[in-house]
């Protein structure tokens, strides 16, 4: 039996010549695999992508409400 850690990360960067806002999100899952029961990695990746998307969207909403994106206004 094998027990691995599956990790997936998403990074998003907003920038112009003078300002940068970096966001990142990570999905970590313990994966158990054996000869008779292999984990469906496609389903696991799809779940992680969705969780990362939601996390990044929440971060965008939070920093927008704080006014952090105002540095990009001209």
PQR file of N, CA, C, O and H, with PARSE charges and radii, in Angstrom:
ATOM      1  N   UNK A   1       0.843  -1.178   0.000 -0.4000 1.5000
ATOM      2  CA  UNK A   1       0.000   0.000   0.000 -0.0000 2.0000
ATOM      3  C   UNK A   1       0.883   1.233   0.000  0.5500 1.7000
ATOM      4  O   UNK A   1       1.907   1.286   0.681 -0.5500 1.4000
ATOM      5  N   UNK A   2       0.475   2.207  -0.763 -0.4000 1.5000
ATOM      6  CA  UNK A   2       1.247   3.435  -0.891 -0.0000 2.0000
ATOM      7  C   UNK A   2       0.400   4.612  -0.419  0.5500 1.7000
ATOM      8  O   UNK A   2      -0.780   4.712  -0.752 -0.5500 1.4000
ATOM      9  H   UNK A   2      -0.357   2.164  -1.317  0.4000 1.0000
ATOM     10  N   UNK A   3       0.996   5.474   0.337 -0.4000 1.5000
ATOM     11  CA  UNK A   3       0.312   6.682   0.792 -0.0000 2.0000
ATOM     12  C   UNK A   3       1.146   7.873   0.355  0.5500 1.7000
ATOM     13  O   UNK A   3       2.287   8.035   0.787 -0.5500 1.4000
ATOM     14  H   UNK A   3       1.955   5.393   0.607  0.4000 1.0000
ATOM     15  N   UNK A   4       0.579   8.692  -0.491 -0.4000 1.5000
ATOM     16  CA  UNK A   4       1.271   9.850  -1.031 -0.0000 2.0000
ATOM     17  C   UNK A   4       0.501  11.113  -0.688  0.5500 1.7000
ATOM     18  O   UNK A   4      -0.673  11.075  -0.318 -0.5500 1.4000
ATOM     19  H   UNK A   4      -0.348   8.561  -0.841  0.4000 1.0000
ATOM     20  N   UNK A   5       1.181  12.207  -0.819 -0.4000 1.5000
ATOM     21  CA  UNK A   5       0.536  13.505  -0.655 -0.0000 2.0000
ATOM     22  C   UNK A   5       0.435  14.136  -2.035  0.5500 1.7000
ATOM     23  O   UNK A   5       1.440  14.305  -2.725 -0.5500 1.4000
ATOM     24  H   UNK A   5       2.135  12.238  -1.120  0.4000 1.0000
ATOM     25  N   UNK A   6      -0.766  14.479  -2.427 -0.4000 1.5000
ATOM     26  CA  UNK A   6      -1.019  15.128  -3.711 -0.0000 2.0000
ATOM     27  C   UNK A   6      -1.119  16.627  -3.453  0.5500 1.7000
ATOM     28  O   UNK A   6      -1.911  17.065  -2.618 -0.5500 1.4000
ATOM     29  H   UNK A   6      -1.583  14.342  -1.866  0.4000 1.0000
ATOM     30  N   UNK A   7      -0.321  17.409  -4.166 -0.4000 1.5000
ATOM     31  CA  UNK A   7      -0.322  18.859  -3.991 -0.0000 2.0000
ATOM     32  C   UNK A   7      -0.560  19.530  -5.334  0.5500 1.7000
ATOM     33  O   UNK A   7      -0.030  19.114  -6.364 -0.5500 1.4000
ATOM     34  H   UNK A   7       0.322  17.053  -4.844  0.4000 1.0000
ATOM     35  N   UNK A   8      -1.370  20.578  -5.293 -0.4000 1.5000
ATOM     36  CA  UNK A   8      -1.605  21.386  -6.483 -0.0000 2.0000
ATOM     37  C   UNK A   8      -1.664  22.838  -6.033  0.5500 1.7000
ATOM     38  O   UNK A   8      -2.285  23.154  -5.018 -0.5500 1.4000
ATOM     39  H   UNK A   8      -1.800  20.916  -4.456  0.4000 1.0000
ATOM     40  N   UNK A   9      -1.025  23.711  -6.778 -0.4000 1.5000
ATOM     41  CA  UNK A   9      -0.997  25.128  -6.408 -0.0000 2.0000
ATOM     42  C   UNK A   9      -1.484  25.981  -7.568  0.5500 1.7000
ATOM     43  O   UNK A   9      -1.308  25.633  -8.735 -0.5500 1.4000
ATOM     44  H   UNK A   9      -0.520  23.455  -7.602  0.4000 1.0000
ATOM     45  N   UNK A  10      -2.093  27.093  -7.225 -0.4000 1.5000
ATOM     46  CA  UNK A  10      -2.512  28.082  -8.210 -0.0000 2.0000
ATOM     47  C   UNK A  10      -1.977  29.440  -7.797  0.5500 1.7000
ATOM     48  O   UNK A  10      -2.085  29.832  -6.635 -0.5500 1.4000
ATOM     49  H   UNK A  10      -2.236  27.376  -6.276  0.4000 1.0000
ATOM     50  N   UNK A  11      -1.404  30.149  -8.745 -0.4000 1.5000
ATOM     51  CA  UNK A  11      -0.862  31.478  -8.493 -0.0000 2.0000
ATOM     52  C   UNK A  11      -1.485  32.457  -9.471  0.5500 1.7000
ATOM     53  O   UNK A  11      -1.688  32.139 -10.642 -0.5500 1.4000
ATOM     54  H   UNK A  11      -1.316  29.830  -9.688  0.4000 1.0000
ATOM     55  N   UNK A  12      -1.782  33.635  -8.983 -0.4000 1.5000
ATOM     56  CA  UNK A  12      -2.379  34.680  -9.801 -0.0000 2.0000
ATOM     57  C   UNK A  12      -1.672  35.978  -9.499  0.5500 1.7000
ATOM     58  O   UNK A  12      -1.448  36.315  -8.336 -0.5500 1.4000
ATOM     59  H   UNK A  12      -1.617  33.893  -8.031  0.4000 1.0000
ATOM     60  N   UNK A  13      -1.318  36.711 -10.539 -0.4000 1.5000
ATOM     61  CA  UNK A  13      -0.562  37.952 -10.356 -0.0000 2.0000
ATOM     62  C   UNK A  13      -1.217  39.084 -11.138  0.5500 1.7000
ATOM     63  O   UNK A  13      -1.440  38.972 -12.343 -0.5500 1.4000
ATOM     64  H   UNK A  13      -1.499  36.438 -11.484  0.4000 1.0000
ATOM     65  N   UNK A  14      -1.520  40.168 -10.445 -0.4000 1.5000
ATOM     66  CA  UNK A  14      -2.011  41.399 -11.070 -0.0000 2.0000
ATOM     67  C   UNK A  14      -0.866  42.391 -11.007  0.5500 1.7000
ATOM     68  O   UNK A  14      -0.279  42.582  -9.943 -0.5500 1.4000
ATOM     69  H   UNK A  14      -1.339  40.260  -9.466  0.4000 1.0000
ATOM     70  N   UNK A  15      -0.537  43.025 -12.116 -0.4000 1.5000
ATOM     71  CA  UNK A  15       0.598  43.940 -12.081 -0.0000 2.0000
ATOM     72  C   UNK A  15       0.485  45.004 -13.158  0.5500 1.7000
ATOM     73  O   UNK A  15      -0.208  44.844 -14.163 -0.5500 1.4000
ATOM     74  H   UNK A  15      -1.014  42.870 -12.981  0.4000 1.0000
ATOM     75  N   UNK A  16       1.199  46.103 -12.906 -0.4000 1.5000
ATOM     76  CA  UNK A  16       1.471  47.113 -13.911 -0.0000 2.0000
ATOM     77  C   UNK A  16       2.914  47.544 -13.701  0.5500 1.7000
ATOM     78  O   UNK A  16       3.664  46.836 -13.029 -0.5500 1.4000
ATOM     79  H   UNK A  16       1.763  46.232 -12.090  0.4000 1.0000
ATOM     80  N   UNK A  17       3.328  48.674 -14.249 -0.4000 1.5000
ATOM     81  CA  UNK A  17       4.731  49.083 -14.145 -0.0000 2.0000
ATOM     82  C   UNK A  17       5.178  49.370 -12.720  0.5500 1.7000
ATOM     83  O   UNK A  17       6.368  49.263 -12.422 -0.5500 1.4000
ATOM     84  H   UNK A  17       2.719  49.249 -14.795  0.4000 1.0000
ATOM     85  N   UNK A  18       4.262  49.729 -11.838 -0.4000 1.5000
ATOM     86  CA  UNK A  18       4.691  50.138 -10.501 -0.0000 2.0000
ATOM     87  C   UNK A  18       4.103  49.321  -9.342  0.5500 1.7000
ATOM     88  O   UNK A  18       4.559  49.466  -8.207 -0.5500 1.4000
ATOM     89  H   UNK A  18       3.295  49.816 -12.080  0.4000 1.0000
ATOM     90  N   UNK A  19       3.115  48.477  -9.596 -0.4000 1.5000
ATOM     91  CA  UNK A  19       2.480  47.730  -8.505 -0.0000 2.0000
ATOM     92  C   UNK A  19       2.254  46.274  -8.895  0.5500 1.7000
ATOM     93  O   UNK A  19       2.036  45.952 -10.063 -0.5500 1.4000
ATOM     94  H   UNK A  19       2.745  48.360 -10.517  0.4000 1.0000
ATOM     95  N   UNK A  20       2.311  45.415  -7.904 -0.4000 1.5000
ATOM     96  CA  UNK A  20       2.057  43.987  -8.101 -0.0000 2.0000
ATOM     97  C   UNK A  20       1.257  43.457  -6.917  0.5500 1.7000
ATOM     98  O   UNK A  20       1.547  43.769  -5.763 -0.5500 1.4000
ATOM     99  H   UNK A  20       2.489  45.676  -6.955  0.4000 1.0000
ATOM    100  N   UNK A  21       0.256  42.660  -7.221 -0.4000 1.5000
ATOM    101  CA  UNK A  21      -0.494  41.940  -6.197 -0.0000 2.0000
ATOM    102  C   UNK A  21      -0.401  40.463  -6.555  0.5500 1.7000
ATOM    103  O   UNK A  21      -0.812  40.053  -7.640 -0.5500 1.4000
ATOM    104  H   UNK A  21       0.020  42.406  -8.159  0.4000 1.0000
ATOM    105  N   UNK A  22       0.140  39.671  -5.643 -0.4000 1.5000
ATOM    106  CA  UNK A  22       0.289  38.233  -5.847 -0.0000 2.0000
ATOM    107  C   UNK A  22      -0.690  37.472  -4.962  0.5500 1.7000
ATOM    108  O   UNK A  22      -0.826  37.766  -3.774 -0.5500 1.4000
ATOM    109  H   UNK A  22       0.474  40.004  -4.761  0.4000 1.0000
ATOM    110  N   UNK A  23      -1.363  36.499  -5.546 -0.4000 1.5000
ATOM    111  CA  UNK A  23      -2.273  35.632  -4.812 -0.0000 2.0000
ATOM    112  C   UNK A  23      -1.857  34.186  -5.075  0.5500 1.7000
ATOM    113  O   UNK A  23      -1.394  33.855  -6.167 -0.5500 1.4000
ATOM    114  H   UNK A  23      -1.252  36.260  -6.511  0.4000 1.0000
ATOM    115  N   UNK A  24      -2.025  33.337  -4.079 -0.4000 1.5000
ATOM    116  CA  UNK A  24      -1.765  31.922  -4.312 -0.0000 2.0000
ATOM    117  C   UNK A  24      -2.677  31.079  -3.436  0.5500 1.7000
ATOM    118  O   UNK A  24      -3.103  31.498  -2.360 -0.5500 1.4000
ATOM    119  H   UNK A  24      -2.401  33.606  -3.192  0.4000 1.0000
ATOM    120  N   UNK A  25      -2.962  29.888  -3.925 -0.4000 1.5000
ATOM    121  CA  UNK A  25      -3.787  28.932  -3.206 -0.0000 2.0000
ATOM    122  C   UNK A  25      -3.199  27.545  -3.427  0.5500 1.7000
ATOM    123  O   UNK A  25      -2.656  27.252  -4.492 -0.5500 1.4000
ATOM    124  H   UNK A  25      -2.616  29.547  -4.799  0.4000 1.0000
ATOM    125  N   UNK A  26      -3.312  26.695  -2.412 -0.4000 1.5000
ATOM    126  CA  UNK A  26      -2.754  25.345  -2.480 -0.0000 2.0000
ATOM    127  C   UNK A  26      -3.817  24.335  -2.061  0.5500 1.7000
ATOM    128  O   UNK A  26      -4.577  24.568  -1.121 -0.5500 1.4000
ATOM    129  H   UNK A  26      -3.754  26.933  -1.546  0.4000 1.0000
ATOM    130  N   UNK A  27      -3.857  23.232  -2.756 -0.4000 1.5000
ATOM    131  CA  UNK A  27      -4.720  22.108  -2.407 -0.0000 2.0000
ATOM    132  C   UNK A  27      -3.809  20.932  -2.071  0.5500 1.7000
ATOM    133  O   UNK A  27      -2.968  20.541  -2.880 -0.5500 1.4000
ATOM    134  H   UNK A  27      -3.239  23.042  -3.519  0.4000 1.0000
ATOM    135  N   UNK A  28      -3.978  20.374  -0.883 -0.4000 1.5000
ATOM    136  CA  UNK A  28      -3.174  19.242  -0.439 -0.0000 2.0000
ATOM    137  C   UNK A  28      -4.129  18.118  -0.030  0.5500 1.7000
ATOM    138  O   UNK A  28      -5.089  18.334   0.711 -0.5500 1.4000
ATOM    139  H   UNK A  28      -4.661  20.692  -0.226  0.4000 1.0000
ATOM    140  N   UNK A  29      -3.844  16.923  -0.527 -0.4000 1.5000
ATOM    141  CA  UNK A  29      -4.699  15.786  -0.204 -0.0000 2.0000
ATOM    142  C   UNK A  29      -3.841  14.552   0.018  0.5500 1.7000
ATOM    143  O   UNK A  29      -2.882  14.317  -0.717 -0.5500 1.4000
ATOM    144  H   UNK A  29      -3.065  16.747  -1.129  0.4000 1.0000
ATOM    145  N   UNK A  30      -4.183  13.766   1.025 -0.4000 1.5000
ATOM    146  CA  UNK A  30      -3.531  12.470   1.222 -0.0000 2.0000
ATOM    147  C   UNK A  30      -4.169  11.468   0.275  0.5500 1.7000
ATOM    148  O   UNK A  30      -5.394  11.366   0.198 -0.5500 1.4000
ATOM    149  H   UNK A  30      -4.962  13.956   1.622  0.4000 1.0000
ATOM    150  N   UNK A  31      -3.352  10.747  -0.428 -0.4000 1.5000
ATOM    151  CA  UNK A  31      -3.832   9.782  -1.401 -0.0000 2.0000
ATOM    152  C   UNK A  31      -3.349   8.397  -0.992  0.5500 1.7000
ATOM    153  O   UNK A  31      -2.151   8.185  -0.801 -0.5500 1.4000
ATOM    154  H   UNK A  31      -2.357  10.830  -0.365  0.4000 1.0000
ATOM    155  N   UNK A  32      -4.268   7.465  -0.859 -0.4000 1.5000
ATOM    156  CA  UNK A  32      -3.892   6.076  -0.573 -0.0000 2.0000
ATOM    157  C   UNK A  32      -4.159   5.239  -1.817  0.5500 1.7000
ATOM    158  O   UNK A  32      -5.254   5.268  -2.379 -0.5500 1.4000
ATOM    159  H   UNK A  32      -5.241   7.638  -1.014  0.4000 1.0000
ATOM    160  N   UNK A  33      -3.157   4.506  -2.229 -0.4000 1.5000
ATOM    161  CA  UNK A  33      -3.301   3.649  -3.404 -0.0000 2.0000
ATOM    162  C   UNK A  33      -2.786   2.254  -3.057  0.5500 1.7000
ATOM    163  O   UNK A  33      -1.841   2.097  -2.283 -0.5500 1.4000
ATOM    164  H   UNK A  33      -2.267   4.482  -1.773  0.4000 1.0000
ATOM    165  N   UNK A  34      -3.424   1.253  -3.641 -0.4000 1.5000
ATOM    166  CA  UNK A  34      -2.921  -0.106  -3.513 -0.0000 2.0000
ATOM    167  C   UNK A  34      -3.248  -0.863  -4.785  0.5500 1.7000
ATOM    168  O   UNK A  34      -3.802  -0.295  -5.726 -0.5500 1.4000
ATOM    169  H   UNK A  34      -4.192   1.380  -4.269  0.4000 1.0000
ATOM    170  N   UNK A  35      -2.915  -2.114  -4.817 -0.4000 1.5000
ATOM    171  CA  UNK A  35      -3.102  -2.920  -6.014 -0.0000 2.0000
ATOM    172  C   UNK A  35      -4.566  -3.033  -6.421  0.5500 1.7000
ATOM    173  O   UNK A  35      -4.869  -3.130  -7.610 -0.5500 1.4000
ATOM    174  H   UNK A  35      -2.465  -2.576  -4.052  0.4000 1.0000
ATOM    175  N   UNK A  36      -5.472  -3.021  -5.456 -0.4000 1.5000
ATOM    176  CA  UNK A  36      -6.884  -3.253  -5.742 -0.0000 2.0000
ATOM    177  C   UNK A  36      -7.714  -1.977  -5.804  0.5500 1.7000
ATOM    178  O   UNK A  36      -8.836  -1.994  -6.310 -0.5500 1.4000
ATOM    179  H   UNK A  36      -5.226  -2.942  -4.490  0.4000 1.0000
ATOM    180  N   UNK A  37      -7.189  -0.896  -5.308 -0.4000 1.5000
ATOM    181  CA  UNK A  37      -7.961   0.339  -5.256 -0.0000 2.0000
ATOM    182  C   UNK A  37      -7.064   1.522  -5.591  0.5500 1.7000
ATOM    183  O   UNK A  37      -6.381   2.059  -4.719 -0.5500 1.4000
ATOM    184  H   UNK A  37      -6.278  -0.882  -4.897  0.4000 1.0000
ATOM    185  N   UNK A  38      -7.068   1.918  -6.839 -0.4000 1.5000
ATOM    186  CA  UNK A  38      -6.295   3.089  -7.243 -0.0000 2.0000
ATOM    187  C   UNK A  38      -7.177   4.326  -7.183  0.5500 1.7000
ATOM    188  O   UNK A  38      -8.326   4.298  -7.625 -0.5500 1.4000
ATOM    189  H   UNK A  38      -7.623   1.482  -7.547  0.4000 1.0000
ATOM    190  N   UNK A  39      -6.652   5.388  -6.650 -0.4000 1.5000
ATOM    191  CA  UNK A  39      -7.380   6.645  -6.571 -0.0000 2.0000
ATOM    192  C   UNK A  39      -7.506   7.246  -7.962  0.5500 1.7000
ATOM    193  O   UNK A  39      -6.542   7.254  -8.728 -0.5500 1.4000
ATOM    194  H   UNK A  39      -5.719   5.411  -6.291  0.4000 1.0000
ATOM    195  N   UNK A  40      -8.678   7.744  -8.288 -0.4000 1.5000
ATOM    196  CA  UNK A  40      -8.896   8.402  -9.569 -0.0000 2.0000
ATOM    197  C   UNK A  40      -8.276   9.792  -9.500  0.5500 1.7000
ATOM    198  O   UNK A  40      -8.868  10.717  -8.944 -0.5500 1.4000
ATOM    199  H   UNK A  40      -9.461   7.737  -7.665  0.4000 1.0000
ATOM    200  N   UNK A  41      -7.089   9.932 -10.064 -0.4000 1.5000
ATOM    201  CA  UNK A  41      -6.356  11.191  -9.971 -0.0000 2.0000
ATOM    202  C   UNK A  41      -7.031  12.314 -10.765  0.5500 1.7000
ATOM    203  O   UNK A  41      -6.904  13.485 -10.405 -0.5500 1.4000
ATOM    204  H   UNK A  41      -6.608   9.180 -10.515  0.4000 1.0000
ATOM    205  N   UNK A  42      -7.746  11.970 -11.837 -0.4000 1.5000
ATOM    206  CA  UNK A  42      -8.450  12.998 -12.609 -0.0000 2.0000
ATOM    207  C   UNK A  42      -9.512  13.666 -11.751  0.5500 1.7000
ATOM    208  O   UNK A  42      -9.622  14.892 -11.745 -0.5500 1.4000
ATOM    209  H   UNK A  42      -7.849  11.019 -12.129  0.4000 1.0000
ATOM    210  N   UNK A  43     -10.296  12.873 -11.024 -0.4000 1.5000
ATOM    211  CA  UNK A  43     -11.312  13.444 -10.132 -0.0000 2.0000
ATOM    212  C   UNK A  43     -10.667  14.280  -9.027  0.5500 1.7000
ATOM    213  O   UNK A  43     -11.167  15.350  -8.679 -0.5500 1.4000
ATOM    214  H   UNK A  43     -10.207  11.877 -11.029  0.4000 1.0000
ATOM    215  N   UNK A  44      -9.567  13.793  -8.483 -0.4000 1.5000
ATOM    216  CA  UNK A  44      -8.872  14.520  -7.430 -0.0000 2.0000
ATOM    217  C   UNK A  44      -8.348  15.857  -7.943  0.5500 1.7000
ATOM    218  O   UNK A  44      -8.478  16.877  -7.266 -0.5500 1.4000
ATOM    219  H   UNK A  44      -9.161  12.924  -8.765  0.4000 1.0000
ATOM    220  N   UNK A  45      -7.758  15.855  -9.133 -0.4000 1.5000
ATOM    221  CA  UNK A  45      -7.271  17.106  -9.737 -0.0000 2.0000
ATOM    222  C   UNK A  45      -8.418  18.079  -9.982  0.5500 1.7000
ATOM    223  O   UNK A  45      -8.294  19.270  -9.696 -0.5500 1.4000
ATOM    224  H   UNK A  45      -7.653  15.027  -9.683  0.4000 1.0000
ATOM    225  N   UNK A  46      -9.532  17.580 -10.510 -0.4000 1.5000
ATOM    226  CA  UNK A  46     -10.684  18.451 -10.775 -0.0000 2.0000
ATOM    227  C   UNK A  46     -11.230  19.069  -9.490  0.5500 1.7000
ATOM    228  O   UNK A  46     -11.605  20.241  -9.477 -0.5500 1.4000
ATOM    229  H   UNK A  46      -9.633  16.612 -10.742  0.4000 1.0000
ATOM    230  N   UNK A  47     -11.278  18.287  -8.412 -0.4000 1.5000
ATOM    231  CA  UNK A  47     -11.726  18.830  -7.124 -0.0000 2.0000
ATOM    232  C   UNK A  47     -10.769  19.898  -6.625  0.5500 1.7000
ATOM    233  O   UNK A  47     -11.199  20.933  -6.115 -0.5500 1.4000
ATOM    234  H   UNK A  47     -10.974  17.334  -8.423  0.4000 1.0000
ATOM    235  N   UNK A  48      -9.478  19.654  -6.769 -0.4000 1.5000
ATOM    236  CA  UNK A  48      -8.480  20.636  -6.326 -0.0000 2.0000
ATOM    237  C   UNK A  48      -8.565  21.916  -7.151  0.5500 1.7000
ATOM    238  O   UNK A  48      -8.465  23.016  -6.606 -0.5500 1.4000
ATOM    239  H   UNK A  48      -9.128  18.814  -7.183  0.4000 1.0000
ATOM    240  N   UNK A  49      -8.750  21.777  -8.456 -0.4000 1.5000
ATOM    241  CA  UNK A  49      -8.869  22.966  -9.315 -0.0000 2.0000
ATOM    242  C   UNK A  49     -10.050  23.815  -8.868  0.5500 1.7000
ATOM    243  O   UNK A  49      -9.941  25.038  -8.792 -0.5500 1.4000
ATOM    244  H   UNK A  49      -8.831  20.884  -8.898  0.4000 1.0000
ATOM    245  N   UNK A  50     -11.173  23.177  -8.573 -0.4000 1.5000
ATOM    246  CA  UNK A  50     -12.363  23.912  -8.124 -0.0000 2.0000
ATOM    247  C   UNK A  50     -12.111  24.608  -6.786  0.5500 1.7000
ATOM    248  O   UNK A  50     -12.497  25.763  -6.609 -0.5500 1.4000
ATOM    249  H   UNK A  50     -11.262  22.183  -8.635  0.4000 1.0000
ATOM    250  N   UNK A  51     -11.468  23.915  -5.847 -0.4000 1.5000
ATOM    251  CA  UNK A  51     -11.161  24.515  -4.539 -0.0000 2.0000
ATOM    252  C   UNK A  51     -10.200  25.689  -4.685  0.5500 1.7000
ATOM    253  O   UNK A  51     -10.364  26.711  -4.018 -0.5500 1.4000
ATOM    254  H   UNK A  51     -11.154  22.977  -5.991  0.4000 1.0000
ATOM    255  N   UNK A  52      -9.209  25.554  -5.544 -0.4000 1.5000
ATOM    256  CA  UNK A  52      -8.245  26.635  -5.783 -0.0000 2.0000
ATOM    257  C   UNK A  52      -8.953  27.833  -6.416  0.5500 1.7000
ATOM    258  O   UNK A  52      -8.701  28.978  -6.041 -0.5500 1.4000
ATOM    259  H   UNK A  52      -9.075  24.724  -6.087  0.4000 1.0000
ATOM    260  N   UNK A  53      -9.831  27.567  -7.368 -0.4000 1.5000
ATOM    261  CA  UNK A  53     -10.582  28.646  -8.024 -0.0000 2.0000
ATOM    262  C   UNK A  53     -11.423  29.429  -7.009  0.5500 1.7000
ATOM    263  O   UNK A  53     -11.438  30.660  -7.025 -0.5500 1.4000
ATOM    264  H   UNK A  53     -10.036  26.637  -7.673  0.4000 1.0000
ATOM    265  N   UNK A  54     -12.110  28.715  -6.140 -0.4000 1.5000
ATOM    266  CA  UNK A  54     -12.939  29.360  -5.119 -0.0000 2.0000
ATOM    267  C   UNK A  54     -12.072  30.174  -4.161  0.5500 1.7000
ATOM    268  O   UNK A  54     -12.428  31.295  -3.801 -0.5500 1.4000
ATOM    269  H   UNK A  54     -12.098  27.715  -6.127  0.4000 1.0000
ATOM    270  N   UNK A  55     -10.933  29.611  -3.749 -0.4000 1.5000
ATOM    271  CA  UNK A  55     -10.042  30.305  -2.829 -0.0000 2.0000
ATOM    272  C   UNK A  55      -9.492  31.583  -3.457  0.5500 1.7000
ATOM    273  O   UNK A  55      -9.472  32.628  -2.807 -0.5500 1.4000
ATOM    274  H   UNK A  55     -10.644  28.699  -4.042  0.4000 1.0000
ATOM    275  N   UNK A  56      -9.046  31.516  -4.712 -0.4000 1.5000
ATOM    276  CA  UNK A  56      -8.527  32.709  -5.381 -0.0000 2.0000
ATOM    277  C   UNK A  56      -9.622  33.761  -5.546  0.5500 1.7000
ATOM    278  O   UNK A  56      -9.365  34.952  -5.373 -0.5500 1.4000
ATOM    279  H   UNK A  56      -9.062  30.667  -5.240  0.4000 1.0000
ATOM    280  N   UNK A  57     -10.840  33.331  -5.879 -0.4000 1.5000
ATOM    281  CA  UNK A  57     -11.945  34.278  -6.017 -0.0000 2.0000
ATOM    282  C   UNK A  57     -12.245  34.964  -4.687  0.5500 1.7000
ATOM    283  O   UNK A  57     -12.501  36.168  -4.659 -0.5500 1.4000
ATOM    284  H   UNK A  57     -11.048  32.363  -6.019  0.4000 1.0000
ATOM    285  N   UNK A  58     -12.216  34.221  -3.594 -0.4000 1.5000
ATOM    286  CA  UNK A  58     -12.435  34.817  -2.273 -0.0000 2.0000
ATOM    287  C   UNK A  58     -11.336  35.821  -1.940  0.5500 1.7000
ATOM    288  O   UNK A  58     -11.616  36.874  -1.366 -0.5500 1.4000
ATOM    289  H   UNK A  58     -12.008  33.243  -3.617  0.4000 1.0000
ATOM    290  N   UNK A  59     -10.096  35.513  -2.291 -0.4000 1.5000
ATOM    291  CA  UNK A  59      -8.997  36.447  -2.047 -0.0000 2.0000
ATOM    292  C   UNK A  59      -9.170  37.719  -2.873  0.5500 1.7000
ATOM    293  O   UNK A  59      -8.937  38.820  -2.376 -0.5500 1.4000
ATOM    294  H   UNK A  59      -9.868  34.659  -2.757  0.4000 1.0000
ATOM    295  N   UNK A  60      -9.580  37.567  -4.139 -0.4000 1.5000
ATOM    296  CA  UNK A  60      -9.818  38.738  -4.996 -0.0000 2.0000
ATOM    297  C   UNK A  60     -10.909  39.607  -4.392  0.5500 1.7000
ATOM    298  O   UNK A  60     -10.754  40.825  -4.306 -0.5500 1.4000
ATOM    299  H   UNK A  60      -9.770  36.672  -4.542  0.4000 1.0000
ATOM    300  N   UNK A  61     -12.015  38.989  -3.970 -0.4000 1.5000
ATOM    301  CA  UNK A  61     -13.120  39.743  -3.374 -0.0000 2.0000
ATOM    302  C   UNK A  61     -12.662  40.488  -2.126  0.5500 1.7000
ATOM    303  O   UNK A  61     -13.023  41.647  -1.922 -0.5500 1.4000
ATOM    304  H   UNK A  61     -12.140  38.000  -4.039  0.4000 1.0000
ATOM    305  N   UNK A  62     -11.867  39.821  -1.290 -0.4000 1.5000
ATOM    306  CA  UNK A  62     -11.400  40.438  -0.049 -0.0000 2.0000
ATOM    307  C   UNK A  62     -10.482  41.632  -0.307  0.5500 1.7000
ATOM    308  O   UNK A  62     -10.654  42.683   0.309 -0.5500 1.4000
ATOM    309  H   UNK A  62     -11.574  38.880  -1.456  0.4000 1.0000
ATOM    310  N   UNK A  63      -9.522  41.486  -1.195 -0.4000 1.5000
ATOM    311  CA  UNK A  63      -8.610  42.615  -1.423 -0.0000 2.0000
ATOM    312  C   UNK A  63      -9.291  43.728  -2.206  0.5500 1.7000
ATOM    313  O   UNK A  63      -8.906  44.889  -2.071 -0.5500 1.4000
ATOM    314  H   UNK A  63      -9.382  40.631  -1.695  0.4000 1.0000
ATOM    315  N   UNK A  64     -10.309  43.402  -3.036 -0.4000 1.5000
ATOM    316  CA  UNK A  64     -11.070  44.439  -3.723 -0.0000 2.0000
ATOM    317  C   UNK A  64     -11.837  45.277  -2.708  0.5500 1.7000
ATOM    318  O   UNK A  64     -11.871  46.503  -2.813 -0.5500 1.4000
ATOM    319  H   UNK A  64     -10.622  42.458  -3.145  0.4000 1.0000
ATOM    320  N   UNK A  65     -12.460  44.616  -1.719 -0.4000 1.5000
ATOM    321  CA  UNK A  65     -13.212  45.325  -0.686 -0.0000 2.0000
ATOM    322  C   UNK A  65     -12.305  46.205   0.162  0.5500 1.7000
ATOM    323  O   UNK A  65     -12.727  47.264   0.627 -0.5500 1.4000
ATOM    324  H   UNK A  65     -12.433  43.620  -1.634  0.4000 1.0000
ATOM    325  N   UNK A  66     -11.054  45.775   0.369 -0.4000 1.5000
ATOM    326  CA  UNK A  66     -10.097  46.572   1.139 -0.0000 2.0000
ATOM    327  C   UNK A  66      -9.557  47.752   0.338  0.5500 1.7000
ATOM    328  O   UNK A  66      -8.940  48.654   0.906 -0.5500 1.4000
ATOM    329  H   UNK A  66     -10.711  44.914  -0.009  0.4000 1.0000
ATOM    330  N   UNK A  67      -9.782  47.756  -0.970 -0.4000 1.5000
ATOM    331  CA  UNK A  67      -9.299  48.848  -1.808 -0.0000 2.0000
ATOM    332  C   UNK A  67      -7.892  48.643  -2.343  0.5500 1.7000
ATOM    333  O   UNK A  67      -7.289  49.585  -2.857 -0.5500 1.4000
ATOM    334  H   UNK A  67     -10.284  47.024  -1.431  0.4000 1.0000
ATOM    335  N   UNK A  68      -7.362  47.448  -2.235 -0.4000 1.5000
ATOM    336  CA  UNK A  68      -5.992  47.196  -2.685 -0.0000 2.0000
ATOM    337  C   UNK A  68      -5.826  47.345  -4.196  0.5500 1.7000
ATOM    338  O   UNK A  68      -4.725  47.628  -4.669 -0.5500 1.4000
ATOM    339  H   UNK A  68      -7.851  46.683  -1.817  0.4000 1.0000
ATOM    340  N   UNK A  69      -6.907  47.156  -4.961 -0.4000 1.5000
ATOM    341  CA  UNK A  69      -6.808  47.306  -6.408 -0.0000 2.0000
ATOM    342  C   UNK A  69      -6.787  48.778  -6.831  0.5500 1.7000
ATOM    343  O   UNK A  69      -6.543  49.074  -8.000 -0.5500 1.4000
ATOM    344  H   UNK A  69      -7.801  46.925  -4.576  0.4000 1.0000
ATOM    345  N   UNK A  70      -7.038  49.702  -5.898 -0.4000 1.5000
ATOM    346  CA  UNK A  70      -7.020  51.117  -6.220 -0.0000 2.0000
ATOM    347  C   UNK A  70      -5.678  51.593  -6.753  0.5500 1.7000
ATOM    348  O   UNK A  70      -5.614  52.610  -7.444 -0.5500 1.4000
ATOM    349  H   UNK A  70      -7.236  49.461  -4.947  0.4000 1.0000
ATOM    350  N   UNK A  71      -4.599  50.870  -6.441 -0.4000 1.5000
ATOM    351  CA  UNK A  71      -3.272  51.276  -6.929 -0.0000 2.0000
ATOM    352  C   UNK A  71      -3.171  51.176  -8.442  0.5500 1.7000
ATOM    353  O   UNK A  71      -2.245  51.728  -9.036 -0.5500 1.4000
ATOM    354  H   UNK A  71      -4.651  50.044  -5.880  0.4000 1.0000
ATOM    355  N   UNK A  72      -4.108  50.483  -9.073 -0.4000 1.5000
ATOM    356  CA  UNK A  72      -4.064  50.333 -10.527 -0.0000 2.0000
ATOM    357  C   UNK A  72      -4.910  51.380 -11.264  0.5500 1.7000
ATOM    358  O   UNK A  72      -4.901  51.434 -12.494 -0.5500 1.4000
ATOM    359  H   UNK A  72      -4.860  50.035  -8.591  0.4000 1.0000
ATOM    360  N   UNK A  73      -5.633  52.203 -10.516 -0.4000 1.5000
ATOM    361  CA  UNK A  73      -6.429  53.263 -11.144 -0.0000 2.0000
ATOM    362  C   UNK A  73      -5.506  54.355 -11.653  0.5500 1.7000
ATOM    363  O   UNK A  73      -4.477  54.655 -11.048 -0.5500 1.4000
ATOM    364  H   UNK A  73      -5.641  52.159  -9.517  0.4000 1.0000
ATOM    365  N   UNK A  74      -5.890  54.937 -12.770 -0.4000 1.5000
ATOM    366  CA  UNK A  74      -5.086  56.039 -13.332 -0.0000 2.0000
ATOM    367  C   UNK A  74      -5.741  57.342 -13.073  0.5500 1.7000
ATOM    368  O   UNK A  74      -5.219  58.385 -13.468 -0.5500 1.4000
ATOM    369  H   UNK A  74      -6.725  54.693 -13.262  0.4000 1.0000
TER
END
